[in-house]
Amino acid sequence: MIQTVEPNVVEVKNLETSFKLKSGTYKAVDKLSYEIKKSQTLGIVGESGCGKSVTSFSLMRLIQTPGKVTGGEILLNGRDLLKMSETEMEEIRGGEMSMIFQEPMTALNPVLTVGFQMDEQILKHLKCSKKESKERAVEMLQLVGIPSPEVRYNSFSHQLSGGMRQRVMIAMALSCHPSFLIADEPTTALDVTIQAQILELIQDLQEKFKMTVQFITHDLGVISEISDHVLIMYGGQACEQAKTTELFLNPRHPYTAALIASRPKFGDRVVRLKTIEGSVPSPHELPAGCPFVNRCSRAIEPCLNFKPPLLEINHEHKVACFNPL
């Protein structure tokens, strides 16, 4: 029996995003490559400052001055987004691809109703009547579990709880049935119960609409639940990529292993959690070689001067390390 291979909905090839400052030009994302197949979820993990959100904004073509995408390709269903005009991108954003932003309180306009903001997007991409747009918006609000959706359609963001605002953001992102959804830490600042509900909601809607999802977080527990594949980022670069189960059972990069080891484990009584000494270097402080070299216990001489390439060590498991575990 011949197995059908799902096509790649997203292909990122050697993506570079730089910021031009008075002190120089620095790469926040440096030659990043990955792909996501139809209906699958890629989890992108890393500490704050590693380039996760810059990657997402690069894909959406929302990087603002002094930042700029300076190299690479971003293919969505085979078309390079970096070669499109801004007018063409406006048709893609909110339609074929959409994004759930990290902080719904700042992403939602406080002086416009939820319904007005949803209608603006639906009317632009679906070319329907105002009545049909409202019906669609109310339907989506109901689908994401918001009670009394007709009432909430006329509400302002300050009248909603944090969990409800996040549900509104999800409803807006999915209102035009995108084939690709970027979720940028959508559960940040939510309590554990609401977080679990939001994650379950995203998974249910992904299955319902057959979406491809890029899920960004610093929480490995979330990633283990929601992702098919995981990409570990550090210093704007990919250091490891694998299927979720493979990555957690057999981490090969010292940084990945340290992240997994630092997670609190249920039932264990420990005096102190394991930590990774130091912090992620800012783009202008990155070493010449491996970005993790100053915090790595396995660093060898090549790590100081050369950037390790991301190489496949076995089927669908890639590592960028000269001295892997």
GIMO-V946044 format. One record per helix or strand. SS is the DSSP state (h for helix, s for strand). FROM is the first residue (numbers start at 1). LEN is the number of residues. If there is no record, write none. Layout:
((SS:FROM:LEN) (SS:FROM:LEN))
//
This chain:
((s:8:14) (s:24:14) (s:41:5) (h:52:8) (s:67:10) (s:79:2) (h:81:3) (h:86:7) (s:93:1) (s:97:4) (h:104:4) (h:114:13) (h:130:14) (h:149:5) (h:157:3) (h:162:13) (s:180:5) (h:192:18) (s:212:6) (h:220:7) (s:229:6) (s:237:7) (h:244:6) (h:254:8) (h:283:3) (h:293:3) (h:301:5) (s:311:4) (s:317:3))
//
